[in-house]
Amino acid sequence: MRALVVREPRTASVEEVTDPVPSSGELVVDVERVGICGTDIELFTGEMAYIEQGHTHFPLRLGHEWTGRVSAVGDPADEGWLGMRITGDTMLGCGRCEYCLAGHHHVCPNRFEVGIRGDWPGALAEKVVIPTHFAYEIPEGVSLAAAALVEPGGNSLRAVQAAQAGPGRSILVLGSGTIGLLAAQFALAEGAEVHLGGVREGSLELARELGVQHTWQLDELGSSDPNRFDAVIDATSTDSMPALSVRLAKPAGRVVLIGLSSTPSGVDTRDIVLKDITVVGILSASPGLAGAIARFADGSVVPDPIVSEVIALDEVPSRFEGKRGTDAGPGPKVHVDPRRGSSAP
């Protein structure tokens, strides 16, 4: 089968690799759509901390936001999955440690992360393997784009739940990328008054088209009055945003941190204590996957406009380098269809 392989930093190409064979308790999935994530780009460039920490190494097979149909099973008891459209958890816990046994497999110290950690091949390929235990059925009424947005959707839903979004509450989302736009949509679905801060005017316009009532340039927020929002979700990669989040949150409010900067963030904990603010960190989509699927299925959140373009596997390295197709839309998310042939003339 064809798969994208990153041999060393900034060196990636489509290669022929061995077709996967499922072991007992595993499913082989024919991948129909997979998203490119900021984590994929950090791994491609060699900047991801996991590389230095020894959790992953080159060559890499990336891709953890995906959907497809089950084409083979490793156990006769799982034959009911055949032909089913699914997605899968990224965090594959060991199932034996105290964290897994407590239902927190996404922080298992011995976990695999699909396409990221522990040599588990990712979904930027024609096929991917997922343990049956970590597979989630996608209803047929959910669009292909939405099905491949379940993983970032689960992260965003968790952030919105941690912000306690609901009627009468004002929620500020910092960052107009995929996670920020999805968080804004989930917060709107909960009935909250939603504000979104970003940099790119095209993304802010898209946010308004998605129903966000108030949009801001980040520098406007930086100079605005403090204590304005019931909760602030930081979905940026900027090290100054956590401190701004604390500043803008009301006393007894909430700050949710889901973005990660490449350098340490400075926050004066006195500001947190003296305002009695609750700060929550969000690592993964795992506890939010089922909820994201349900909201996409019932139509309360329609994430499709976030996808700017759908490309072939061989176009992925150029997108890792920051290029976009001439017909790409304003959305931040690039999707890949591994079934497409080469784009070369």
C-alpha positions as CSV (number, residue, x, y, z in Angstrom):
1,M,0.0,0.0,0.0
2,R,1.0,3.7,-0.3
3,A,1.9,5.6,2.8
4,L,3.6,8.9,3.6
5,V,7.0,8.3,5.3
6,V,9.1,11.0,7.0
7,R,12.6,9.7,6.8
8,E,14.3,12.6,8.5
9,P,13.4,16.2,9.4
10,R,11.7,17.9,6.4
11,T,12.2,14.9,4.2
12,A,8.9,13.1,3.4
13,S,7.6,11.1,0.4
14,V,5.0,8.6,-0.5
15,E,6.4,5.0,-0.4
16,E,5.1,1.5,-1.0
17,V,5.0,-0.3,2.4
18,T,3.7,-3.6,3.5
19,D,-0.1,-3.9,4.0
20,P,-1.1,-4.2,7.6
21,V,-2.4,-7.5,9.0
22,P,-4.6,-7.3,12.0
23,S,-3.8,-9.2,15.2
24,S,-6.5,-10.5,17.5
25,G,-8.5,-7.5,18.8
26,E,-7.5,-5.2,15.9
27,L,-9.2,-3.8,12.8
28,V,-7.7,-2.8,9.5
29,V,-9.3,0.3,8.1
30,D,-9.3,1.6,4.5
31,V,-8.6,5.3,5.1
32,E,-11.0,7.7,3.3
33,R,-10.0,11.0,4.8
34,V,-7.3,12.2,7.2
35,G,-6.5,15.7,8.5
36,I,-3.1,17.4,8.8
37,C,-2.5,18.6,12.3
38,G,0.0,21.0,13.9
39,T,1.5,18.0,15.7
40,D,2.2,16.4,12.3
41,I,4.0,19.5,11.2
42,E,6.1,19.6,14.4
43,L,7.1,15.9,13.8
44,F,7.9,16.6,10.2
45,T,10.2,19.5,11.1
46,G,11.8,17.5,14.0
47,E,10.7,20.1,16.6
48,M,8.3,17.9,18.5
49,A,9.4,17.3,22.1
50,Y,8.7,13.6,21.8
51,I,11.7,13.2,19.5
52,E,14.1,14.6,22.0
53,Q,12.4,12.7,24.9
54,G,12.8,9.4,23.0
55,H,9.1,8.7,22.7
56,T,9.3,8.7,18.9
57,H,11.9,8.6,16.2
58,F,12.4,8.7,12.5
59,P,11.2,7.3,10.1
60,L,7.7,8.4,11.0
61,R,4.3,7.4,9.6
62,L,2.0,10.3,10.6
63,G,-1.7,11.0,10.7
64,H,-4.1,10.8,13.7
65,E,-7.3,12.6,12.6
66,W,-9.0,10.1,10.3
67,T,-12.0,8.1,9.2
68,G,-12.5,5.1,6.9
69,R,-14.2,1.7,6.6
70,V,-13.2,-1.5,8.2
71,S,-11.8,-4.0,5.6
72,A,-10.3,-6.7,7.8
73,V,-10.5,-8.0,11.4
74,G,-8.1,-10.1,13.5
75,D,-10.8,-11.9,15.4
76,P,-13.9,-13.6,14.1
77,A,-15.9,-12.1,17.0
78,D,-15.2,-8.7,15.4
79,E,-16.7,-9.5,12.0
80,G,-19.6,-7.2,12.7
81,W,-17.2,-4.3,12.2
82,L,-16.6,-5.2,8.6
83,G,-17.7,-2.4,6.2
84,M,-18.5,-0.1,9.1
85,R,-17.3,3.5,8.9
86,I,-15.3,4.4,12.0
87,T,-12.7,6.6,13.5
88,G,-10.4,5.8,16.4
89,D,-8.8,7.2,19.5
90,T,-5.3,8.5,19.2
91,M,-4.3,7.5,22.7
92,L,-3.9,3.8,23.1
93,G,-3.3,3.0,26.7
94,C,-1.8,-0.2,28.0
95,G,-5.0,-1.2,29.9
96,R,-3.1,-2.3,33.0
97,C,-1.7,0.8,34.8
98,E,-3.5,2.8,37.4
99,Y,-4.4,5.5,34.9
100,C,-6.0,3.1,32.4
101,L,-7.8,1.3,35.2
102,A,-9.2,4.6,36.4
103,G,-10.5,5.5,32.9
104,H,-7.7,7.9,32.1
105,H,-5.9,5.9,29.4
106,H,-5.0,9.1,27.5
107,V,-2.4,9.9,30.2
108,C,-1.1,6.3,30.4
109,P,2.8,6.5,30.6
110,N,3.1,3.5,28.4
111,R,0.6,4.6,25.8
112,F,1.0,4.4,22.0
113,E,-0.3,7.5,20.1
114,V,-1.4,6.7,16.6
115,G,1.0,8.3,14.1
116,I,2.8,10.1,16.9
117,R,4.3,8.0,19.7
118,G,5.6,4.5,20.1
119,D,5.9,3.4,16.5
120,W,2.2,3.0,15.9
121,P,1.8,3.8,12.1
122,G,-0.5,6.7,11.4
123,A,-3.3,7.2,8.9
124,L,-1.6,9.2,6.2
125,A,-1.7,6.0,4.2
126,E,-4.2,3.8,2.4
127,K,-4.8,1.7,5.5
128,V,-4.4,2.0,9.2
129,V,-4.8,-0.4,12.1
130,I,-6.7,0.4,15.3
131,P,-7.5,-1.9,18.3
132,T,-11.2,-2.7,18.3
133,H,-11.4,-1.3,21.9
134,F,-10.5,2.1,20.6
135,A,-12.7,2.2,17.6
136,Y,-15.8,4.5,17.3
137,E,-18.6,4.0,14.8
138,I,-19.5,7.0,12.7
139,P,-23.2,7.3,11.6
140,E,-23.7,7.3,7.9
141,G,-25.4,10.7,8.0
142,V,-22.2,12.4,9.2
143,S,-20.2,13.9,6.3
144,L,-16.8,12.6,5.4
145,A,-15.2,15.9,6.4
146,A,-16.9,15.9,9.8
147,A,-16.0,12.3,10.4
148,A,-12.3,13.2,10.0
149,L,-12.8,16.1,12.4
150,V,-13.9,14.0,15.3
151,E,-10.5,13.9,16.9
152,P,-10.0,17.7,17.0
153,G,-13.7,18.0,17.8
154,G,-13.2,15.8,20.9
155,N,-10.5,18.1,22.1
156,S,-12.5,21.2,21.5
157,L,-15.6,19.8,23.1
158,R,-13.6,18.9,26.2
159,A,-12.3,22.5,26.4
160,V,-15.9,23.9,26.1
161,Q,-17.1,21.5,28.8
162,A,-14.3,22.6,31.1
163,A,-15.2,26.2,30.4
164,Q,-18.8,25.4,31.6
165,A,-20.2,27.0,28.6
166,G,-24.0,27.6,28.6
167,P,-26.8,30.2,28.4
168,G,-25.9,33.4,30.1
169,R,-22.1,32.8,30.1
170,S,-19.6,34.7,28.0
171,I,-16.8,32.5,26.6
172,L,-13.7,33.9,24.9
173,V,-11.8,31.6,22.6
174,L,-8.2,32.7,21.8
175,G,-7.0,31.3,18.5
176,S,-8.9,31.0,15.2
177,G,-7.3,27.7,14.0
178,T,-9.1,24.4,13.9
179,I,-9.4,23.9,17.7
180,G,-10.4,27.5,18.3
181,L,-13.1,27.5,15.6
182,L,-14.5,24.1,16.7
183,A,-14.5,25.3,20.3
184,A,-16.5,28.3,19.3
185,Q,-19.0,26.1,17.5
186,F,-19.4,23.8,20.5
187,A,-19.8,26.8,22.8
188,L,-22.5,28.3,20.5
189,A,-24.3,24.9,20.5
190,E,-24.4,25.1,24.3
191,G,-26.1,28.5,24.2
192,A,-23.1,30.7,25.3
193,E,-22.3,34.2,24.1
194,V,-19.1,33.5,22.2
195,H,-16.1,35.8,21.5
196,L,-13.2,34.7,19.4
197,G,-9.8,36.3,19.1
198,G,-7.4,35.7,16.2
199,V,-4.9,37.3,13.8
200,R,-6.0,36.3,10.3
201,E,-9.0,38.3,9.1
202,G,-10.1,35.4,6.8
203,S,-10.4,33.1,9.8
204,L,-12.3,35.8,11.8
205,E,-14.7,36.2,8.9
206,L,-15.2,32.5,8.8
207,A,-15.9,32.5,12.5
208,R,-18.6,35.1,11.9
209,E,-20.1,33.0,9.2
210,L,-20.2,30.1,11.6
211,G,-22.3,32.3,14.0
212,V,-19.7,33.7,16.4
213,Q,-21.2,36.9,17.7
214,H,-18.0,38.8,18.5
215,T,-14.6,38.6,16.9
216,W,-11.4,40.4,17.9
217,Q,-7.8,40.9,16.8
218,L,-5.5,39.5,19.5
219,D,-3.8,42.9,20.0
220,E,-7.2,44.5,20.7
221,L,-7.8,42.0,23.5
222,G,-4.3,42.6,24.8
223,S,-5.0,46.2,25.5
224,S,-8.6,45.8,26.6
225,D,-10.1,46.0,30.1
226,P,-9.5,43.0,32.4
227,N,-12.2,40.7,34.1
228,R,-14.5,40.6,31.0
229,F,-15.3,36.9,30.4
230,D,-16.8,34.1,32.5
231,A,-14.3,31.7,30.9
232,V,-11.3,32.0,28.5
233,I,-10.1,29.1,26.3
234,D,-6.5,29.5,25.1
235,A,-6.2,27.5,21.8
236,T,-3.1,29.4,20.5
237,S,0.5,28.4,20.4
238,T,1.7,31.8,21.8
239,D,3.5,31.9,25.1
240,S,1.9,35.1,26.2
241,M,-1.7,33.9,25.9
242,P,-2.1,32.0,29.1
243,A,-1.3,35.2,31.1
244,L,-3.7,37.2,28.9
245,S,-6.4,34.5,29.6
246,V,-6.0,34.9,33.3
247,R,-6.2,38.7,33.0
248,L,-9.4,38.6,30.9
249,A,-11.2,36.0,33.0
250,K,-13.6,37.3,35.6
251,P,-12.9,36.6,39.3
252,A,-14.1,33.1,40.1
253,G,-14.0,32.4,36.4
254,R,-12.3,29.6,34.4
255,V,-9.3,29.4,32.1
256,V,-8.9,26.4,29.9
257,L,-5.5,25.7,28.3
258,I,-5.5,23.5,25.2
259,G,-2.8,25.3,23.1
260,L,0.9,24.6,23.5
261,S,3.6,27.1,22.8
262,S,7.2,26.1,21.8
263,T,8.6,28.0,24.7
264,P,7.5,28.1,28.4
265,S,4.5,30.4,29.2
266,G,4.8,32.9,32.1
267,V,1.8,33.2,34.4
268,D,1.8,35.0,37.7
269,T,0.1,32.6,40.0
270,R,-0.9,35.5,42.3
271,D,-3.3,36.6,39.6
272,I,-4.9,33.2,39.6
273,V,-5.1,32.9,43.4
274,L,-6.3,36.5,44.1
275,K,-9.0,36.1,41.4
276,D,-9.9,32.6,42.6
277,I,-9.7,31.3,39.0
278,T,-10.0,27.6,38.1
279,V,-7.4,26.6,35.5
280,V,-7.9,23.4,33.5
281,G,-5.5,21.7,31.1
282,I,-6.7,19.6,28.2
283,L,-4.4,17.0,26.7
284,S,-6.4,14.8,24.4
285,A,-9.7,14.1,22.7
286,S,-10.3,10.7,24.3
287,P,-13.0,11.6,26.8
288,G,-14.7,13.8,24.2
289,L,-14.8,11.6,21.1
290,A,-18.3,10.1,21.6
291,G,-19.7,13.6,22.4
292,A,-18.2,15.1,19.3
293,I,-19.7,12.3,17.1
294,A,-23.1,12.8,18.7
295,R,-23.1,16.6,18.1
296,F,-21.9,16.1,14.5
297,A,-24.6,13.5,14.0
298,D,-27.5,15.6,15.4
299,G,-26.4,18.6,13.4
300,S,-25.9,20.9,16.4
301,V,-22.3,21.4,15.2
302,V,-21.5,21.4,11.5
303,P,-17.7,21.6,11.1
304,D,-17.3,21.2,7.4
305,P,-16.5,24.8,6.5
306,I,-13.3,24.5,8.6
307,V,-11.8,22.3,5.8
308,S,-10.1,24.4,3.2
309,E,-9.1,21.7,0.7
310,V,-8.8,18.0,0.1
311,I,-5.5,16.8,-1.4
312,A,-3.7,13.6,-2.4
313,L,-1.0,12.0,-0.4
314,D,1.9,13.2,-2.5
315,E,0.8,16.8,-1.9
316,V,1.2,16.5,1.9
317,P,4.9,17.5,2.1
318,S,4.2,20.9,0.4
319,R,1.4,21.5,3.0
320,F,3.8,20.7,5.8
321,E,6.0,23.5,4.4
322,G,3.1,25.9,4.6
323,K,1.9,26.0,1.0
324,R,-1.8,25.9,0.1
325,G,-3.6,25.1,-3.1
326,T,-4.8,27.9,-5.4
327,D,-8.4,26.9,-4.8
328,A,-8.1,26.5,-1.0
329,G,-10.8,28.0,1.1
330,P,-10.4,30.2,4.2
331,G,-10.6,27.3,6.7
332,P,-7.5,26.3,8.6
333,K,-7.8,22.5,8.1
334,V,-6.3,20.6,5.2
335,H,-7.7,17.1,4.5
336,V,-6.1,14.3,2.6
337,D,-7.8,11.5,0.6
338,P,-5.3,8.7,0.3
339,R,-7.4,7.0,-2.4
340,R,-6.5,9.8,-4.8
341,G,-3.7,9.2,-7.3
342,S,-0.6,11.3,-7.7
343,S,-1.2,14.9,-8.4
344,A,2.0,15.1,-10.5
345,P,1.4,16.0,-14.2
